[in-house]
Amino acid sequence: MVRVLCLGYSVTELPGYVERANALAEAEGRPVTFLRSGWGGHSLPSIAALIDEILDALPCDRVLLELFTGNVRYFDGATMRAYLDDILAATARRDLPVAFLNLHQGGVDYAAEPVAGLLAEYRALYGIPYLDIAAPVAAAGAGDITYLLKDATHVTPAGADLYGTLVYSFLRAPPPGRAYIDRFRTLPGRFEALPLRALPGLTCGFALRRNGIPLDFLEIPEGTGVAVPLGCPRDVIGLLVTYGPQAGTLTVADPATGRAQALVAYDAFSYYTRSMFRSVTFPGARALTLAQSAERPDIALRKGAPDPGPRVGRVSHVVCRRRLGLAPRAARLLHRLRRGLCRVWLRVGLVRGA
């Protein structure tokens, strides 16, 4: 049985095209199954930080990367490519063929946005195929978009059938690309995601399974604080927290320096509980303290009534930037320089692949 991991954001997380693709495979009697790891509300930084854990938790034979319906267009081209480097390095180390999937997102000007050019670039330079559903859907007009999509991003039943059929047909032949693997296999990753359940003295009793992998969260009741030992000095750049009805303001601090950052883990969609990546910056931290405020956020929910109960903060991972040595830094620099040259040669027609 060939296992295809569909890794992406909310369209992948929610029921839709994955079920349709599996139904088509079953109807044809083909030995393929589509798995999912969907991260609604996330973007490239959290996928890049958690990619090793995702791939370890979900063994697969191929990967379909639906990475462009998050807020990726806030990143410049160099930043977007750097995150893709981290993700592709992890799949290459496991010898996994990959393909890209570009789905329609509301509010994007598909006549001017950069993702289509990036997909064409990665196909030309690295042999990574892609299925671009976004541009045809955008060109279909408002009537068809309403028929296929509930909110210009998430699918209706008709949209799920269309997306699933296209994905299934796309992955039947030829298979996802392998040519990229030699270019990325030795590329060092920049991030390390430390699960709090693996740190001494911490009990992570809140389980969340909606993202396709087990996430176990440390709970911090309102008015309390918890010390998180990190062992050696680490450059902390983020936390994986929950947004939800009981969430509020979580204060993160480095006890050695006294520096602190307050995170409001709550938004208009906090009528349900979901994981979110939040950026923080604590260079060289040996420990963190997490403290939960009793203050209730003054943010209106899209639906439902606010939870009047006590606030609870939750954290499952501390994300750190690895301190790369000279050789790993040189490898990443050489990779970027080579790609930059190949992009120039590609524009003038002097190269067909990197």
C-alpha positions as CSV (number, residue, x, y, z in Angstrom):
1,M,0.0,0.0,0.0
2,V,1.4,3.4,-1.1
3,R,0.9,6.0,1.6
4,V,0.5,9.6,0.5
5,L,0.7,12.2,3.2
6,C,-1.3,15.4,2.5
7,L,0.4,18.0,4.6
8,G,-1.1,21.5,4.7
9,Y,-3.4,23.9,6.4
10,S,-7.1,24.1,7.2
11,V,-8.4,22.8,3.8
12,T,-6.3,19.7,4.4
13,E,-7.3,19.4,8.0
14,L,-11.1,19.5,7.5
15,P,-13.0,16.7,5.8
16,G,-12.9,17.2,2.0
17,Y,-10.5,16.3,-0.7
18,V,-8.6,13.6,1.3
19,E,-11.8,11.6,1.7
20,R,-12.7,12.0,-2.0
21,A,-9.2,10.9,-3.1
22,N,-9.4,7.8,-0.8
23,A,-12.9,7.0,-2.2
24,L,-11.6,7.1,-5.8
25,A,-8.6,4.9,-4.9
26,E,-10.9,2.4,-3.2
27,A,-13.3,2.4,-6.2
28,E,-10.5,1.6,-8.6
29,G,-8.9,-0.9,-6.3
30,R,-5.6,0.9,-6.3
31,P,-3.2,0.2,-3.5
32,V,-2.9,3.8,-2.3
33,T,-4.1,5.6,0.8
34,F,-4.2,9.3,1.5
35,L,-3.2,10.4,5.0
36,R,-3.6,13.9,6.4
37,S,-1.8,16.3,8.7
38,G,-3.7,19.6,8.5
39,W,-2.7,22.7,10.5
40,G,-5.5,25.2,10.2
41,G,-4.4,28.7,11.1
42,H,-0.7,27.9,10.8
43,S,1.8,29.0,8.2
44,L,5.3,28.0,7.0
45,P,7.2,28.7,10.3
46,S,5.3,26.1,12.3
47,I,5.4,23.5,9.5
48,A,9.2,24.0,9.2
49,A,9.7,23.7,12.9
50,L,7.5,20.6,13.3
51,I,8.3,18.8,10.0
52,D,10.5,16.1,11.5
53,E,8.0,15.3,14.2
54,I,5.2,15.2,11.6
55,L,7.1,12.8,9.3
56,D,8.1,10.6,12.2
57,A,4.6,10.3,13.5
58,L,3.1,9.7,10.1
59,P,5.2,7.2,8.1
60,C,4.5,7.6,4.4
61,D,5.9,7.0,0.9
62,R,5.1,10.3,-0.8
63,V,4.2,13.8,0.4
64,L,1.8,16.3,-1.1
65,L,2.6,19.7,0.3
66,E,-0.4,22.1,0.5
67,L,1.7,25.1,1.8
68,F,0.3,28.1,0.1
69,T,-3.1,28.9,1.5
70,G,-1.8,30.1,4.8
71,N,-0.5,33.6,5.3
72,V,2.6,32.9,3.2
73,R,2.3,36.0,1.1
74,Y,3.4,38.1,4.0
75,F,6.9,36.7,3.6
76,D,9.3,37.9,1.0
77,G,10.6,35.5,-1.6
78,A,13.9,34.8,0.3
79,T,12.1,34.0,3.5
80,M,9.5,31.8,1.9
81,R,12.3,29.8,0.1
82,A,14.2,29.5,3.4
83,Y,11.2,27.8,5.1
84,L,10.7,25.6,2.1
85,D,14.4,24.6,2.3
86,D,13.8,23.4,5.9
87,I,10.7,21.4,4.9
88,L,12.2,19.9,1.8
89,A,15.5,19.0,3.6
90,A,13.4,16.9,6.1
91,T,11.5,15.1,3.3
92,A,14.8,14.5,1.4
93,R,16.5,13.0,4.4
94,R,13.8,10.4,4.4
95,D,14.1,9.9,0.6
96,L,10.4,10.9,0.1
97,P,9.2,12.1,-3.3
98,V,7.2,15.3,-3.0
99,A,4.7,17.5,-5.0
100,F,3.1,20.8,-4.3
101,L,-0.6,21.6,-4.1
102,N,-1.8,25.2,-4.6
103,L,-5.4,25.7,-3.5
104,H,-7.6,28.8,-3.8
105,Q,-7.5,31.3,-1.0
106,G,-9.9,34.2,-0.6
107,G,-8.5,37.7,-0.9
108,V,-5.6,36.8,-3.1
109,D,-5.0,38.6,-6.4
110,Y,-4.0,35.6,-8.6
111,A,-3.0,37.9,-11.4
112,A,-0.2,39.4,-9.4
113,E,0.7,37.0,-6.6
114,P,4.1,35.3,-6.4
115,V,3.3,31.7,-5.6
116,A,2.7,30.5,-9.2
117,G,6.1,31.7,-10.3
118,L,7.7,30.0,-7.3
119,L,6.0,26.7,-8.1
120,A,7.3,26.9,-11.7
121,E,10.7,27.7,-10.4
122,Y,10.9,24.7,-8.2
123,R,9.7,22.4,-11.0
124,A,12.3,23.8,-13.3
125,L,15.2,23.8,-10.8
126,Y,14.4,20.7,-8.7
127,G,11.9,18.6,-10.7
128,I,9.1,19.1,-8.1
129,P,5.8,18.8,-9.8
130,Y,2.8,20.8,-8.7
131,L,-1.0,20.9,-9.1
132,D,-2.3,24.5,-9.2
133,I,-6.0,24.5,-8.6
134,A,-6.0,28.1,-7.4
135,A,-5.6,30.0,-10.7
136,P,-8.3,28.0,-12.5
137,V,-10.8,28.5,-9.7
138,A,-10.0,32.2,-9.5
139,A,-10.5,32.5,-13.3
140,A,-13.9,30.7,-13.1
141,G,-15.7,33.7,-11.7
142,A,-17.7,34.4,-8.5
143,G,-20.6,32.1,-9.4
144,D,-18.4,29.0,-9.7
145,I,-16.3,30.0,-6.6
146,T,-19.5,30.2,-4.5
147,Y,-20.5,26.7,-5.8
148,L,-17.1,25.2,-4.9
149,L,-16.1,27.2,-1.8
150,K,-18.0,28.2,1.3
151,D,-15.9,31.2,2.1
152,A,-13.6,31.5,-1.0
153,T,-11.1,29.1,0.7
154,H,-12.9,26.1,2.3
155,V,-14.7,23.6,0.2
156,T,-18.3,22.8,-0.2
157,P,-19.2,19.2,-1.0
158,A,-18.9,20.0,-4.7
159,G,-15.5,21.6,-4.1
160,A,-14.3,18.6,-2.1
161,D,-15.3,16.3,-5.0
162,L,-13.5,18.5,-7.5
163,Y,-10.3,18.9,-5.4
164,G,-10.2,15.2,-4.5
165,T,-10.7,14.1,-8.1
166,L,-7.9,16.5,-9.3
167,V,-5.5,15.4,-6.5
168,Y,-6.2,11.7,-7.2
169,S,-5.7,12.1,-10.9
170,F,-2.5,14.2,-10.4
171,L,-0.9,11.6,-8.1
172,R,-1.7,8.6,-10.3
173,A,1.1,9.3,-12.8
174,P,3.8,10.4,-12.9
175,P,4.7,10.0,-9.3
176,P,5.8,13.0,-7.2
177,G,9.3,14.3,-7.8
178,R,12.6,12.6,-6.5
179,A,15.0,14.8,-8.5
180,Y,15.2,17.3,-5.7
181,I,16.5,14.9,-3.0
182,D,20.2,15.0,-3.8
183,R,20.0,18.9,-3.6
184,F,18.4,18.9,-0.2
185,R,19.4,15.7,1.6
186,T,22.5,17.2,3.3
187,L,21.0,20.7,3.9
188,P,20.9,21.3,7.7
189,G,17.6,22.3,9.3
190,R,17.5,25.6,11.2
191,F,14.9,24.7,13.8
192,E,14.3,22.4,16.8
193,A,10.9,21.8,18.4
194,L,11.2,20.6,22.0
195,P,8.1,18.8,23.2
196,L,7.5,19.7,26.8
197,R,6.4,16.2,27.5
198,A,10.0,15.1,27.0
199,L,11.4,17.7,29.5
200,P,12.0,16.7,33.2
201,G,9.4,17.5,35.8
202,L,6.6,18.5,33.5
203,T,3.2,16.8,33.1
204,C,1.4,17.5,29.8
205,G,-2.1,16.3,30.4
206,F,-4.1,18.0,27.7
207,A,-4.2,16.1,24.4
208,L,-5.1,17.6,21.1
209,R,-5.3,15.3,18.0
210,R,-6.8,17.5,15.3
211,N,-3.5,18.1,13.4
212,G,-2.9,14.5,12.6
213,I,-0.1,14.0,15.2
214,P,-0.4,13.7,19.0
215,L,0.1,17.0,20.7
216,D,0.4,17.0,24.5
217,F,0.0,20.3,26.2
218,L,1.2,21.5,29.6
219,E,-1.6,23.4,31.3
220,I,-1.0,26.6,33.3
221,P,-4.1,27.5,35.3
222,E,-4.8,31.2,35.8
223,G,-2.9,32.9,38.5
224,T,-0.1,30.3,38.4
225,G,3.3,29.9,36.7
226,V,5.5,27.0,35.6
227,A,9.2,26.8,35.1
228,V,10.4,25.1,31.9
229,P,14.0,23.9,32.0
230,L,15.7,23.9,28.6
231,G,19.0,22.4,29.7
232,C,21.7,24.1,27.6
233,P,21.3,27.7,26.4
234,R,18.9,27.8,23.5
235,D,17.7,30.5,21.1
236,V,14.0,30.4,21.6
237,I,11.9,31.7,18.8
238,G,8.4,30.4,19.4
239,L,5.9,28.3,21.3
240,L,3.1,26.0,20.2
241,V,0.1,27.0,22.3
242,T,-3.7,26.6,22.1
243,Y,-6.3,29.1,21.2
244,G,-9.7,28.4,22.6
245,P,-12.6,29.3,24.8
246,Q,-10.5,29.2,28.0
247,A,-7.4,30.9,26.7
248,G,-6.2,34.4,27.5
249,T,-2.9,36.1,28.1
250,L,0.1,34.0,28.6
251,T,3.3,35.6,29.8
252,V,6.6,34.0,28.8
253,A,9.8,35.1,30.5
254,D,13.5,34.3,30.8
255,P,14.2,34.2,34.5
256,A,17.9,34.9,34.0
257,T,17.4,38.2,32.2
258,G,14.0,39.3,33.4
259,R,12.8,39.8,29.8
260,A,9.2,38.9,29.2
261,Q,6.6,38.8,26.4
262,A,2.8,38.6,26.8
263,L,0.9,36.5,24.3
264,V,-2.9,36.9,23.8
265,A,-3.7,33.3,22.8
266,Y,-7.3,34.2,21.7
267,D,-9.0,35.5,18.6
268,A,-12.4,35.7,16.9
269,F,-12.2,31.9,16.2
270,S,-11.6,30.9,19.8
271,Y,-15.0,29.3,20.2
272,Y,-13.1,26.0,19.6
273,T,-9.7,24.8,20.7
274,R,-6.8,24.6,18.2
275,S,-3.1,24.7,18.2
276,M,-1.2,27.9,17.1
277,F,2.4,28.9,16.7
278,R,3.3,32.2,18.4
279,S,6.6,33.9,18.0
280,V,8.7,34.9,21.0
281,T,12.4,35.9,21.2
282,F,14.7,34.7,24.0
283,P,18.2,34.2,22.8
284,G,20.5,32.0,25.0
285,A,17.7,31.0,27.4
286,R,18.4,28.1,29.8
287,A,14.8,28.1,31.2
288,L,11.5,29.8,30.6
289,T,8.7,30.7,33.0
290,L,5.1,30.5,31.8
291,A,2.4,32.5,33.7
292,Q,-1.3,32.6,32.9
293,S,-3.3,35.8,33.6
294,A,-6.9,35.8,34.9
295,E,-7.8,38.6,32.5
296,R,-10.4,37.7,29.9
297,P,-9.7,38.9,26.4
298,D,-11.9,41.7,25.0
299,I,-12.3,40.1,21.6
300,A,-15.7,39.3,20.0
301,L,-16.2,35.7,18.8
302,R,-17.4,35.0,15.3
303,K,-20.1,32.8,16.9
304,G,-21.1,31.6,20.3
305,A,-20.8,33.2,23.7
306,P,-17.5,33.7,25.6
307,D,-16.6,31.1,28.2
308,P,-17.1,32.8,31.6
309,G,-14.8,30.3,33.4
310,P,-11.2,30.6,34.6
311,R,-8.4,31.0,32.0
312,V,-6.0,28.2,31.2
313,G,-2.8,28.5,29.2
314,R,-1.4,25.5,27.3
315,V,2.0,24.9,25.7
316,S,3.2,21.8,23.9
317,H,6.5,22.8,22.3
318,V,9.2,25.3,22.6
319,V,10.7,26.1,19.2
320,C,14.4,27.0,19.0
321,R,16.7,28.1,16.3
322,R,19.7,25.8,16.1
323,R,23.1,27.2,16.6
324,L,24.7,26.0,13.4
325,G,28.4,25.6,13.1
326,L,30.6,27.0,10.3
327,A,30.1,24.0,8.0
328,P,26.3,23.8,8.2
329,R,26.1,27.6,7.8
330,A,28.4,27.3,4.7
331,A,26.2,24.6,3.3
332,R,23.0,26.7,3.5
333,L,24.8,29.7,2.1
334,L,26.2,27.6,-0.9
335,H,22.6,26.2,-1.4
336,R,21.2,29.8,-1.6
337,L,24.0,31.0,-3.9
338,R,23.6,28.1,-6.3
339,R,19.8,28.6,-6.4
340,G,20.3,32.4,-7.0
341,L,22.6,31.7,-9.9
342,C,20.3,29.0,-11.3
343,R,17.3,31.4,-11.1
344,V,19.2,34.0,-13.2
345,W,20.2,31.3,-15.7
346,L,16.6,30.1,-15.8
347,R,15.4,33.5,-16.7
348,V,17.8,33.8,-19.6
349,G,17.2,30.2,-20.7
350,L,20.6,28.8,-19.8
351,V,19.5,26.1,-17.3
352,R,16.8,23.5,-17.3
353,G,17.4,22.2,-13.7
354,A,19.7,22.8,-10.7
